[in-house]
Every structure is written in structure tokens, then in C-alpha cells.
């Protein structure tokens, strides 16, 4: 089976929603308006208030005859109680699980479906980095915002059919019990950027260990950048090629900014391991911001007016093992909305200077060295390219 390569499509409309208190009620409303079908591909779902609301909406959809299919990751869905799975299945929701853990899984256990995709009636797609958990979806009583900072992109137009195609492709592969993430692919065939009309969009994805369209597209965009390269990712362990591309762009005068996690992060060792790259990036002129208020889970790139937004983290582990997918777009209104979101976050972040970074206390430097070495060892053990 050969994985598809999707072209640019014209005539699309995009609407960016920031944080769960905004996008989760809207997501539920979209489900409530579904007339024919709801297709969901999701990594993280766990029992809680948000999941209860989601289940109730799915049950109501089934009662009015809507087809509901959910492709859930076999590990990421572990927090969904068996009673809730049974409730969904008894209502006629079709559940399939990507690569569920088995006794003798070996390294295959690490292949995960990390995509986040919601398609309603094959006409509307919602794409981002969210899971169905209270951290993503419920406002904190004290702050009024969700504990985890996230974005969701609403998409209408011809490109939605490509999202449907990608979902169907993985849905059938899971049913066939194919080896996860190892479909035949056509390498290096990333469609060129279209002429500058608004409403352009294409689906880019990562098929574990092989297809790396999201990365190839980012590298191409950074190489041709003229004004800005703004990138945010929660787990900053980029490949050498990405680091070099960012540094080269900064040296030729492009405004290169990284929006990364501050002290609030779900995996602190990853933060320390990634900080070993700060010195060289700062010397090249890259601006590094660490977000302060809460955990930022955004996975967004803005290169001039080209946008890439979805599930893909730019770290070694993700790009080696996971299935990922991003919406790429050339659209002035979307670019302005993404830029505004970045600017709001920059204002709430610590901007590191090279001089300040050189003054780090020895305890912090030790953590960077220790976790950086652990990361190198893990990459060597699993044969992950640097």
C-alpha cells in the first residue's frame, strides 16, 4: 500500500481558535450539527468531565443516525475507562485502536498514532494538537483558561477531502493489521508553494520512520524565508538539519523566533535536553522565548505568510516513531491570526539573551548536560538520526 502525497488545493477557509475554553465548546457544537458522519483520529483521550461531554454528544449523534468512527491510539487511549468504551460501542460508535500494546511488541510498541483530526460530514475538519482531556478542554476556575495552551484550526473547502482520504487510509490499515507506520512512500515529492492567492491549503503528514513531509516542507519554507520564521513546539529536540536551517535564516537577517516551554512542562527532562542547543542558536541570532504562564502545547510554524499547524512536534522521537499530520496554508487572514497568537505569547514569555544564558547557575547547567547525554544515549540505542 502506498501512502498518498497531497497537492495544494484552492478555495479553502480557515478559522483559528486558541485554547480549550474557546475550541472545545465549538467542537461539541460541530458534532451536534453533524447530519451524516463524524470521523475522529486521536492520540490522547482519558476519563474526565470533557470526555463525558464528548461521549454524550457522540451518543446523541448515533441516536439521530449519524455514522461515528473513532481511530484511537492504543496507548494514548489507555485512560478511557472500559465502561465508557463499551457505552460507545453499544450505541454503534465504531472504535478501532492503533497498535495496541502486546506482550511481545518489542520496539513496535513505540509506533504511535499522534494525529488529532475531527471530520464532520466530510465538509468540515478540525485539526490541532489537542486531546480529549480536562487539561486541554476545561477552563481553570482561577484563571478562566485551560491548563494546557493549545490551538485548533477549523477548515472548510476542497482540502477537507484530503483529510478524509488520510483518515480512510489509516483506518483501513489498522483493520488490515498492517505493521504500523511502514507503508511504501514516495520520497521527496513535496509540492512547491503555490502562487500567493488566499485560501490555499494542503495536508502534510509524517508516517512513522519513513514519510517526513512536514519536516521537508518546513525546511523548504525556512530556506526561502524573507521576513520571519516563527516556530513553536513543546518538545524542542530538533534534528541537525532544522537547527542549521534556523541558524542560516537568522544569519541572513530573517526574524527567527522560537516559542518554547518554560518551567511548566509535562516532561522536564526533555526541556533540559533541548536547551543544549540554545547557545549556538543564540549566537546565530535566533531569538528564544520561554512561555511562562502555563504549559504550551502548540505545534505551529509561521514562515512569512506560510502556516503549518497540527499535531507534529519537532523532536527526534516524534519524527522517528509517530504518525503526525499538519494543515499547511497560504492565507493572509490565517497568517495574521497566527501572528497575533504568537505576539500575545511572546509578551508572556522570557526572552533569553546570549549574555544571560552564559550566566546560568551550575545546577541548571548540570541538568542540561545530564539530560542531554541521556537523550544522546537514547538516540544511539534506537538508531535515531541526529
N, C-alpha and C positions, 0 to 999 in steps of 0.2 A: 504494500500500500504506500503510495507516495503522497507526502504532505503538500498541500496547496501553497502557492505563492500568490498573494492578493495584490491587485493593481490599485492605483488611485481611482477613486470614484468622485464624481462631481455632484453638486446639488444636495449636500448634507447640511443638517442644522445641529448645533451643539449648545448645550447649556451646562455650565459648571456649577456644582453645588459643593459647598465646603462644610464639613463636619456633620456628624450624625444627627444632631438636633435639626438640621436642615434636610439632609438627604434621606434619612430613614423614613419619616412620615410620608415623604413624596414617593419613595419606593413602594411603600404599602399601598398608597393611593393608586399607583400604576397597576399593581397587582389586582386591586379591587375593580379596575376598569377593564381588565382582560376579558375578551369575549371568546377566544379560541384556544390560545396556548400560552403557557409560561414555561420557559426553559431556563434552568439555573445551573451554572458550573461554579463551584465554590470550594475554597480550601477550609476556612475556619468557621465552624458553627458549634455552639455549645449552649446547653440549657440555661435559661435565664428569662428575664422579662421580655427582651427583644425577640428571642426565639418563640416564646409563647404567642406574641403578636403575629409573628411571621407564620406560624403554624395555623393559627385561626384564619388568617387571610387565605392560605392555601386550601384549607378545608372548605371555606366559603366558595372559592373558585371551583373546586370539584363539584360542589352541590349545584352549581349552575352550568355544569357540563364542560368546563374548561379542562383541556389536557395539561397536566402538570408533570414535568420531568425534572429531576434533580440529579446531577452528577456531582457527588461529594467525594472529597479526598478521604482515603481510608484511614489516615492518621489524624488529619485536621478535624474530622467529624467525630472523633472519639468522645468528645464532651457532650454529644447529643444522646440523651438517655434512650435506652432500648424501648421504653414505653412510648416515647414520642415518635420514634421511627415506626413502631407498629401502628400508631394512630394515623400517621400519614399514609402508610401502605394500605390500611384498611379502608381509607377514604378514596383509594385509587391513584394516589400520587406514586409515580414510578421512581424508585430510588436505585441508583447504581453507584458503586464505590470504586474509586480509582486505586488500584494497587493496595488492597487491604493487607495488613501485616500477616505473615505466615511464619510458621516455626522455622523454616529453612529459607527465609527470604534472602539472607546474606546482604550484599550491597544493594540489591534491588529494592530493599526497604527504603533507601534514601530517595528514590524517584517519587516525587510528589506532584500532584496537580495543584498548583498555587494560583491558578487563574480565578478571577472574580467577575462573573458575567451573568447578567439577568436580561433575558429577551422576552418581550411581551408581544404576542400576536404577530411575530416576525416583522414588526414595523418600528419597534422602539427597543433600544438597547441601553442598558446601564452598565458602565464599566468603571472600575477603580481598584482600590486596594482593600476595601472593607471586608469584614466577615460579619456574620450574624451573631454578635456578642454585645453585651451591655457596655463594654469599654468603647466600642465603636459607635453604638447606636443610641445610647441613652444620655441625656444631659445630666451633668453632675449637679446635685441640689445647691451646692455652694456657688459654683461658677456659672451655671447655665449652659456650659459647653460639655461635649463628650470628653471623656478622659483621654482618648486617643484622637489626635489630629489627623483627619483624612479628607479626601476629595472623592466625588463621584461625578462622572461625566454622563449626561443624558444625550443620546444620539438618535437622530431620525434621518432617513434618507436611504439611498441605494447601498451605502456601506453596511447597513444592518444585515443585508442578506449574506455578506461575508462573515459576519459574526455568527449567523445561523449556521453557515457552512462549517466554520471551525468547531462549533459545538457538536454538530452532527458527526463530524469526523472523529472526534474523541469519544463521543457516545457509542458509536459502532465499534471502535477499537476496544473499549472496555468490555463490551458484550462478547467480543471475539476472544477476550483474554489474551490479547497480543502483549508482547513484552513491553513494559511501559517506556515510552519516550524514545523508541528506537526505530521509528518509521524511516523509510528511504526519503531523502530530501534532495532538492536541487540547491546547491550551494552558490552563494554569491550573486543571486538574482534579485537584488533589491531594486524595485522600480525607481527611476530617477524622480526627483522632486518636480511636481507639475508647475505650469505657469501660475503666476500669482493671483488667481481668482479665488475668492472666498468660497467656503463650503467644500473644500477638497478634503478627502479622508481616505485612509486605508488601514487595514488590520495588519499589525506586525506581531509576531509571536516568537516564543522560544520553545522548541521541542527538546526535551532534556538531552543534553550531551551532544546534540547534533545541530539542529536548526537554531541559528542565533540572529535572526532578522532584526530584533530590537536593538542589539548591540551594533550590528553593521550599519543600521540606519542612523543611530546616534553618532557613530564615528564619522559617517559621511556628512552629517549635518554640522558637526563641530568643525570639520575640515573646511567647509565652505562658509562658515560663520563670518559675519562682518561687524555686528554690533554687540551682541550679547550671547552668552551661554550660561543659563541659569539652570542648575540641576539640584534636585532634592531627592534623597534616598535615606531610609532609616538605618541601613547597614552598609557602611562605606568601606568595602573591601574590593575596590575596582581592579580590573586587570591592568597590566603594564601598558597595553595599547590605549586604554581610556585615560590613564594618568598622563601619558605622553601627549595625547591629543589635547587635553585640557591645558597642559603647560604650554604647548606650542601656540594655541589660540591666545592665551594670556600674553605671551611674549610679543605677539604681533599687534597688540593693542585692543583685543576684544575684551569686553567686560565679562570676565568669567567669575561666577559666584557659585559656591556650594552651600546649600542649606542642609545641615546635618543635625543629629540628635545632640542635646546637651546631656546633663546628668540623668535626666528622666528617660530611661530606655529599658525595654524588657530583657535585653541581653547585654549587660555592661561590658563583658569581655570583648564583644565584637567592636564596641566603640573604641576601646583602648587599642585593639589590634589595628584598626583602621587609622588611628592617629599617628602611626609611624610614618604615614605618607605626608603629613602636614608640612614638615619643614621644606621639602623640595617643592611642593606646590606653592607655598607662600613665597619662596624665593623666586619662583617663576611669575609671580604677580597674581595668582589665584586668590580671590577673597573667600575666606572660610567663616561661615556663620554657624553658631550652635544655638539651636532653638531652646528657649528657657522655660516657657510656662508649663509644658506637659510633653508627653511622648508624641513626636511627629512621625507618622507612618506614611507620609506622602511619597509617591514614586512618579515624579513629573520632571520633564525636561522642556525648557523653552529656549530655542536657538533662533535668534532673530524673531521671526513670526511663525516658526515651525514648532508644533507642540507634540509631545509624546506623553501619554498618561495612561496608567493601567496598573497591572499587578507586579511589574518587573522591578526587583531590586537589582542594583548594580554591584553585586558581590560575587566572589568566586563560587560559593556554594550554590546560590540560586542559578547561576548560569551553567553550572555543570550538571545539576540534578533535576531542576524543576521544569514543569510546564508553566509558561507565562504568556501573557498577551497584553498588548497596549494598543490604544487608539492613537494613530498619528493623524495630524490635521494641519492644514494651512487655512486659517480663517482669522480675519482681523479681530472680530468681536471675541472669539475664544482666546486669542493671544492676549488681548487686553485684560480679560478676566483672570487669566493665569498670571499675568504680570502683576496685577493688583493683589492677588493672593500672595505671591512671593514678597511683594513690598511690605504688606502687612506683617508677614512673618519675619522679614529682615529687621523690622522695627522692634520686634520682641526677642531678638537674638543677640548673642555675644559675638562681636566681630573680632577675630584673632588677628593680631599683627605679628610679624616675624619677631620683633623685639620682645613682645610679651610671651610668645611661645618659647623663646630661648630661656625665659626666666621660670619655667615650670619647676615646681619643687621635686626633689629627688624621689619622693614616694610616688608621684604621678609618672615620672619617667620610668620607674621600675615596673609599674603596671603596663606601660606601653611595651617595654622590652619583653616582659614575661608573656603577655598575651599575643604579642606579635610573633614570638618564637613558637608558641603553641599553634598559631594559625599556619605558620610555615610548615610545621611538622604534619598537621592535618592535610594540607595540600599535597605534601610529598607522599604521604601514606595512600591517599586516594587518587593520585595522579592528576591533580587539578592544575591546569596551566596557570602560570603567574602573569 
